[in-house]
């Protein structure tokens, strides 16, 4: 998965096209022209004020989804998700 800064959001997705479609589906906002792909070791400020690397945040969400799957809760492991909303 890769991380993209799109407007005021940071989205993790397998491709840029998936990230753009996810933003449009979830927020209804138009996709801005400037989109930045973030490095894995880039530190970003989380909503709670702490900082973490993209790698840590993505792995944390994938671990949560893996746990859901082990419990029998249906979910798509690699479906795009917000790392940070409203940066």
N, C-alpha and C positions, 0 to 999 in steps of 0.2 A: 504494500500500500504506500501511497505517496500522500503528502500533505500540501494543500493549496490554500493560500490566503486570497480569498475572493471578497472584496469589499471589506466589511467589518467581521467576517467569519473566517475561521480556519476549518477546513473540511478534509478528512482523510478518505481517500478513494483509490481505486486501482488505476483510474485514468482521469485525465482532465475532463473528458466528456461526461463521465459519471459524476464527477464533482459538480459540474455545471448543472446537469439535470437534477441532481439532489437538491441543490440550492433553490432552483426554480420550483420544484415540487414542495419543498418544506416551507419556503418563505413567500413564494409568489413574486419575489423581487427580480427585476431584470438582472442579468449577469453583466457585470461591468467589463470594460475592454481590458483593463490591466489585471492580470492574474499572476501571482507569484508562487512558484513552486518552492517550498521550504526544504532545507536540508534536514536529514535525520537528527543531527546534533544541535539544531537550532533551538535555542531556549525561547519559550513563549510564556507570557504571563497568563495564568489561568483566571477563571472568574472569581475564585476565592482569594486572589491576590498573590498566591504562590507562583513560583516559576518551575517549569519542567521542560525537558527536551521533548521534541516531537516523538522520538522513539519510545520514551517512557509512556507517554499518553496513549499512543497507538497500541502498544503492547498491553497496557492496562485494560483497554476496551476489548481487545481480542481475548484476553484471559477471562474477562467477565462473560463474554459471549460463549466461550468454550465451556465455562461452568454451567451456563444455562442449557447448552446442548447435552451435557452429561446428566443434567436433572430431567431431561426430556422436554424442555421448553423449546418449541420450534423457533429458530431464528437463522438468518443468513449470516454466516461468520464474516464474510468480506463485503457486506453491504456498507455503503458509505455512511459516515457519521460526522457530527460536529465535534471537533476537538475543543473549540472555543467559539462562543457566540458573542458577537458585538465587541470586538477588540477595539 
